[in-house]
Every structure is written in C-alpha cells, then in structure tokens.
Amino acid sequence: MKAQVVIIGAGAAGMMCAIEAARRGRSVLILDHAKTVGEKIRISGGGRCNFTNLDIQPDRFLSQNPRFALSALKRFTQWDFIAMVDAAGIPWHEKTLGQLFCDRSAKDIIAMLLDHMEQAGVRMKLAVSVAGVSHSGTSFTVATSSGDIQCESLVIASGGKSIPKMGATGFGYQVAEQFGLPIVATRPALVPLTFAEQELEQTRPLAGTSVQANVSCNTANFSEGLLFTHRGLSGPSILQISSYWGDGDTLEVNLAASNDVAEELKAMRSETGRISIKNALARIIPEKLASVVVSETGLVGNLADQNNAALDVLAQRVHHWTIKPVGSEGYRTAEVTLGGVDTDALNAKTMEAKNMPGLYFIGEVVDVTGWLGGYNFQWAWSSGWAAGQAV
C-alpha cells in the first residue's frame, strides 16, 4: 500500500495535519492503534473539551527552547481554530482565565475534524498497530499489522506517555531515537502531587476539601483551585505547578489567597471575641482545614484570648504553608508529558527533522508542553497545521 503522507496518531495534531496536507492535494493516510479517533479530545475538559485559550503567549509553554513554538503558534492562532469551530456551528463558552469549552460535548470537535478529513479525502486505518518504521532512499516503510505502507513523508503524531490506559506509549520517542534525534528527558506533567506518610497523617482528614490558593515553586506561581486528596494535592493550581516541580522541591502554598487572615481575625476579635479560635478561622477557610491549622499551631481558647502575635502565627501558617511532595500520580493520571523530541533537531516552521528529510514530529511528542487550560490543544492544532503545509 502507498500514500504520499502517512500520519501515525489520529489525535488532535495528527488530524489537523491530515486535513491540511490533504487540502493541498496530497494523498494522506492516518493510522491509529485505537478503534476510534481523538480519545484524548473526547475525555478532555470533563467531556466538554477545553479546545484552546484566548490568551496564547509563549511564556505559557515549557521547553528547553521556549521560542521554538512561536512560529507555529503565530501562523495558526487560537483565532484560526475558533473560526473553524464557529464555521462548524459548535457553540462554546469561556469558562475562566480564557479557557474555551464546548457548550455540548467534546464529540462536536471530533465530528468537525472527521468531517474536514472526509471532505479533504483523508484515508483512515484504525485498530492498526505499527511494528516499526524504516527508510530507504526517498521513501519510508511503515510495517503495520495489516501490511507494509510506503510513503514519501512520515508524520509522528503519536503523543506522549500520559494516560497509558488509553493506549499511550513511548513509540514516538523510539522513532526519534532510531533516526538519531535527541530526546529531552520525559516526565508526567499537569498531574496531582503525592505526599509521604508523615505528611498524609496531617492532610488525609482534609481529603475532598478545596480552597482557592496561590501555589509557588521555583520561579512559578499559580492562583487557582486546590484540592486535598487521600494521596496529596490536586486541583488546577497543583496541576499547573507540577510542570515546574521536581524531586526534592518544596511548595509554598497560600491557603487563603484572597484574604488577610491576621487582619480579619483581629477585626473579628473586637466584635465577637467569645467565638473559639477554630470557629473564627473557619469563617475564612473551610472548617476541616481551620481545625487542622489551629491544632498544628497549638492555640486554644477563644478568639479574645489570642494576642496579635498569636494571630500572626496562625495567619503565617495559612498564608505560607510549606510542603515537600515526594512524587506525583504519574503517567496514569497526567494530562500531558513534559519533555520529548528535542526542538533543536526540528525545523520550527515545518516540524521536519533537520537530519532526516520527510520525517516530521508534531504535538505532544515534541518538547513543548503548555499550561493547563487549552494551551496543549492549541499547540496540537498549530504544530499539526504547520506540518500540514510542508509534508
């Protein structure tokens, strides 16, 4: 079997690349080992697909070369994808922080992409496993469970290692290494963080409790929701900071980011001094959390019994809680994979391997990782579009 372009991976980046290449008149075959396309799209955003963000900026992407993503992101922008969504009649809304979601279902995005692929003449082979790839002269041969396929251009859009139960593997990295492209070390990102047993003794009773928090680590800080879990911490602020956290790093957490706990407690003391110190703090932060914090600081009695120094100690514990995670939930629950194919080995305009003409890498397999909030989907659309103009 032959095709001018073979794309391995029918996810966001692969489908976008297929559409663009086929519109240019190329014969395109897209392969995937799953039985259906776009599984990550389907489950994303609680089934509503956070398909892009209004505020795409280069500093929202992590990479050894943060400027690499700029070319693709500028040539196919969030506004271009929004125009596709609008043209398909898909209703959407901004949820928070520029994050755009489908009103109905993520399946609307998948249906739109499938429709564009059909109109452009893209061929699909699903539930097909790829055994290996080889190159001779001017063509590639892709060995699959349904026979060998020859092509001029080969696009690796197979994603990273995150969510292996959906079929994620390190296949794309193996192909890169086979053809001499370096790999930036990979690890789970946008992932809940876990604690050692001694910390869990303190935090486990808080499982299910959520607060608006500011979380800092190294050079990064995020102000979003935080959720205590049976194993550690989750919620948007923690998923965001996980991309910047490394083994041995300590988090600093402000558990009442929009409050001034000391001043509020001092004001409360002059009005309702007879209230217990725990119940006073529970007017500012969740009751279970207030109980743990007060117990930890050793304060007892009513609010009126506490001097300013005692209230400052309590506020310090709320506003500057430090905790050292021991790990993460891993690829099992990670939304994306940090690291990947080294961008120095790729052409930023076309996504083609510099040392192997005709070989392209797009989407999550590349060392470009966005923040939570639609950034990774935009990278998929943009990098897929860029490769689609060149394959």
C-alpha positions in Angstrom: 0.0 0.0 0.0 1.2 3.5 -0.8 0.4 7.1 0.3 2.3 10.3 -0.2 1.9 11.1 3.5 1.4 8.7 6.4 0.5 10.1 9.8 0.9 7.9 12.9 -1.6 9.0 15.5 -5.2 10.2 15.0 -5.3 12.7 17.8 -5.6 16.5 17.7 -2.3 17.2 16.0 -2.5 14.2 13.6 -6.0 15.0 12.4 -5.2 18.7 11.9 -2.1 17.8 9.9 -4.1 15.3 7.8 -6.7 17.9 6.9 -4.1 20.5 5.8 -2.0 18.1 3.8 -5.0 16.6 2.0 -6.3 20.1 1.2 -3.0 20.7 -0.6 -3.8 17.7 -2.8 -1.5 15.2 -1.1 -2.7 11.6 -0.6 -2.9 11.1 3.1 -3.3 8.0 5.3 -3.7 8.4 9.0 -3.1 5.4 11.3 -4.0 4.7 14.9 -4.0 1.6 17.1 -7.2 2.8 18.8 -10.6 1.8 17.4 -11.8 5.4 17.4 -10.1 8.8 16.7 -9.4 11.6 19.2 -9.8 9.8 22.5 -7.9 12.5 24.4 -10.2 15.1 22.9 -13.3 13.1 24.0 -12.3 12.9 27.6 -10.8 16.4 28.0 -12.4 19.1 29.9 -14.8 16.8 31.7 -16.2 15.7 28.3 -16.5 19.3 27.0 -13.0 19.8 25.5 -11.0 22.8 26.6 -10.1 23.3 22.9 -8.0 26.5 23.2 -7.3 29.6 25.2 -7.9 33.2 24.4 -4.5 34.3 25.8 -1.9 32.2 24.0 1.5 33.5 25.0 5.0 32.0 24.6 5.6 32.0 28.4 2.7 29.6 28.8 4.7 26.8 27.2 7.6 24.9 28.7 10.5 23.7 26.5 14.3 23.7 26.5 13.8 26.3 23.7 10.6 28.2 24.7 10.8 30.3 21.4 10.5 27.2 19.2 6.7 27.1 19.4 6.3 30.7 18.4 6.4 30.1 14.6 3.6 27.6 14.5 1.5 29.4 17.2 1.7 32.7 15.2 0.9 31.1 11.9 -2.2 29.1 13.1 -3.6 31.0 16.1 -6.3 30.4 18.6 -8.5 32.7 16.5 -8.0 30.5 13.5 -9.2 27.5 15.4 -12.1 29.4 16.9 -13.1 30.4 13.3 -13.1 26.6 12.4 -15.3 25.9 15.5 -17.7 28.8 14.6 -17.9 27.7 11.0 -18.9 24.2 12.1 -21.7 25.8 14.2 -20.3 24.4 17.5 -21.5 26.5 20.5 -18.8 27.4 23.0 -18.2 29.5 26.1 -15.3 30.9 28.1 -15.1 29.2 31.5 -12.3 31.1 33.3 -8.9 32.5 32.6 -9.5 32.5 28.8 -10.3 28.8 28.7 -12.8 27.9 25.9 -15.1 24.9 26.2 -17.8 23.3 24.0 -21.3 24.0 25.3 -22.5 20.5 24.4 -19.7 17.9 24.1 -16.1 17.3 23.1 -17.6 15.0 20.4 -18.5 18.1 18.5 -14.8 18.8 17.9 -14.1 15.2 16.9 -17.1 15.3 14.5 -15.8 18.6 13.0 -12.3 17.2 12.4 -13.7 13.9 10.9 -15.9 16.0 8.6 -13.0 18.1 7.4 -10.9 14.9 6.8 -13.6 13.3 4.8 -14.1 16.4 2.7 -10.4 16.6 2.1 -10.1 12.9 1.1 -8.1 11.6 4.0 -8.0 7.9 4.4 -8.0 6.3 7.8 -6.9 2.9 9.2 -7.9 2.4 12.8 -7.2 -0.5 15.2 -3.9 -1.0 13.4 -0.6 -1.5 15.3 2.7 -0.2 13.9 5.5 -2.7 14.3 8.3 -0.4 13.0 9.5 2.2 10.6 12.3 2.1 8.1 13.8 4.4 5.5 15.5 3.6 2.2 16.4 6.2 -0.4 13.5 8.5 -0.9 10.7 6.7 1.0 9.7 5.4 4.3 8.1 2.0 5.0 5.7 1.6 7.9 5.3 -2.0 9.0 1.8 -2.5 10.4 -0.5 -5.3 11.5 -2.3 -5.0 8.2 0.7 -4.9 5.9 3.5 -2.6 4.9 2.8 1.0 3.8 5.2 3.2 1.8 5.2 6.9 1.9 7.3 10.0 1.0 6.5 11.9 4.2 6.0 10.3 7.6 4.5 12.3 10.5 4.8 11.1 14.0 1.8 12.4 16.0 1.6 9.6 18.5 1.6 11.7 21.6 3.4 11.2 24.9 3.3 8.6 27.7 0.4 10.2 29.6 -2.8 8.1 30.3 -1.5 4.7 29.2 -4.9 3.1 29.7 -5.9 4.9 26.6 -3.1 3.4 24.7 -0.3 6.0 25.2 3.2 4.6 24.6 6.7 5.9 24.0 6.5 4.9 20.3 7.2 8.4 19.0 10.4 8.7 21.1 11.6 5.3 19.8 11.2 6.5 16.2 13.1 9.7 17.0 16.0 7.8 18.6 16.0 5.4 15.7 16.7 8.3 13.3 19.2 10.0 15.6 17.1 12.8 17.1 17.8 13.5 20.8 15.1 13.3 23.4 14.7 15.7 26.3 14.0 13.6 29.4 10.3 13.0 29.8 8.1 13.0 33.0 4.5 13.4 33.9 3.1 16.9 33.8 -0.3 18.5 34.7 -0.5 15.8 37.4 -1.6 15.5 41.1 1.3 15.5 43.6 1.7 13.0 46.4 3.0 13.1 50.0 4.9 10.8 52.3 3.0 9.0 55.0 4.1 11.5 57.7 2.5 14.4 55.8 -0.5 12.4 54.9 -1.3 11.8 58.6 -1.8 15.6 58.7 -3.6 16.1 55.4 -5.6 12.9 54.9 -8.5 14.1 57.1 -8.8 17.0 54.6 -9.4 14.8 51.6 -12.2 16.4 49.5 -11.6 19.9 50.9 -11.0 22.6 48.3 -9.8 26.2 48.5 -8.7 29.0 46.2 -4.9 29.0 46.7 -1.7 30.5 45.4 0.9 27.9 44.9 4.6 28.7 44.3 7.6 26.5 43.3 10.9 27.7 41.9 10.1 30.6 39.5 6.4 29.8 39.0 3.2 30.6 41.0 -0.4 29.9 40.2 -3.6 31.2 41.8 -6.4 28.7 41.2 -8.3 25.9 43.0 -6.5 23.4 45.2 -8.0 20.1 46.3 -6.7 17.9 49.2 -6.8 14.2 48.2 -6.1 10.9 50.0 -2.7 10.8 48.5 -1.7 14.5 48.4 -2.8 17.5 46.5 -4.7 18.1 43.2 -6.8 20.9 41.6 -5.8 23.3 38.8 -3.2 25.2 40.9 -1.4 21.9 41.7 -1.6 20.5 38.1 -0.1 23.8 36.9 2.7 23.8 39.4 3.5 20.1 38.8 5.1 21.1 35.5 7.6 23.3 37.4 8.1 21.0 40.4 11.0 18.5 40.6 12.1 15.8 43.1 13.2 17.5 46.4 11.4 20.8 45.7 9.2 22.4 48.3 5.9 24.1 47.6 4.8 27.2 49.3 1.0 27.5 49.5 -1.2 30.4 50.4 -4.4 28.7 51.5 -6.4 31.9 51.6 -5.0 33.8 48.7 -7.8 36.5 48.7 -7.8 37.1 52.4 -5.6 38.8 55.0 -6.2 36.3 57.8 -4.4 38.3 60.6 -6.3 41.5 59.9 -9.7 39.7 59.6 -9.2 37.8 62.8 -8.2 41.0 64.7 -11.3 42.8 63.4 -13.4 39.8 64.4 -11.9 39.7 67.8 -13.2 43.2 68.6 -16.7 42.2 67.5 -17.1 38.5 68.5 -14.3 37.7 70.9 -16.2 34.9 72.6 -16.0 32.7 69.4 -13.5 29.8 69.6 -10.3 30.4 67.7 -11.1 27.4 65.4 -14.6 28.7 64.6 -13.2 32.1 63.9 -10.7 30.8 61.4 -13.5 28.6 59.9 -15.2 31.8 58.8 -12.3 32.4 56.5 -11.2 28.9 55.4 -13.1 25.6 55.4 -13.9 24.2 58.8 -11.8 21.0 58.5 -8.8 23.0 57.3 -9.3 25.5 60.2 -9.3 22.6 62.7 -6.1 21.2 61.4 -4.3 24.6 61.3 -5.3 25.6 64.8 -4.4 22.2 66.2 -1.0 22.4 64.5 -0.2 25.9 65.9 -1.3 24.8 69.4 -3.6 27.7 70.0 -6.5 27.1 72.4 -9.4 29.1 73.8 -11.5 31.9 72.4 -10.5 34.5 69.8 -10.4 37.1 72.6 -7.7 35.1 74.4 -5.3 35.5 71.5 -2.9 38.4 71.3 -1.7 39.9 67.9 1.4 37.7 67.9 -0.6 34.5 68.2 -2.9 35.6 65.4 0.1 36.5 63.2 1.4 32.9 63.8 -1.9 31.5 62.7 -2.0 33.7 59.6 1.6 32.8 58.7 0.6 29.1 58.7 -2.4 29.8 56.4 -0.6 32.1 54.0 2.8 30.4 54.0 2.2 26.7 54.3 5.3 24.8 53.0 5.1 21.1 52.0 7.5 18.8 50.1 5.8 16.3 47.8 7.6 13.0 47.3 6.2 12.4 43.9 3.3 12.5 41.5 0.4 10.3 40.5 2.5 9.5 37.4 1.5 9.0 33.8 -1.6 7.2 34.9 -3.4 10.5 35.5 -1.0 13.0 33.9 -2.7 15.2 31.3 0.5 15.6 29.3 4.1 14.5 29.1 6.8 17.1 29.8 9.9 16.8 27.5 10.1 14.9 24.3 11.8 15.2 20.9 14.4 17.9 21.2 13.3 21.0 19.3 16.9 21.8 18.3 16.5 18.7 16.0 13.4 20.1 14.3 12.6 22.9 11.8 10.3 25.3 13.7 8.4 26.3 10.6 7.7 22.8 9.2 8.3 20.5 12.2 10.6 18.4 9.9 13.6 16.6 11.3 16.7 18.5 10.3 18.7 15.3 9.7 16.0 13.3 8.0 14.0 14.9 5.2 10.5 13.7 5.1 10.2 12.9 8.8 8.0 15.1 11.0 7.1 15.3 14.7 4.1 17.2 16.0 2.0 17.7 19.1 2.8 16.2 22.5 5.7 14.0 21.3 7.7 17.2 20.9 9.4 19.0 23.8 6.7 21.7 24.0 4.3 21.5 26.9 1.6 24.0 27.6 -0.1 25.2 30.8 -3.4 23.7 31.8 -6.3 25.5 30.1 -6.4 24.7 26.4 -2.7 25.5 25.6 -1.7 21.9 24.7 -4.6 21.6 22.3 -3.6 24.9 20.6 0.0 23.5 20.3 -1.5 20.4 18.7 -3.6 22.4 16.2 -0.7 24.8 15.4 2.0 22.2 15.0 -0.3 19.9 13.0 -1.2 22.8 10.7 2.4 23.8 10.2 3.5 20.3 9.3 0.4 20.0 7.0 1.7 22.9 4.9 5.0 21.1 4.3 4.6 17.3 4.1 
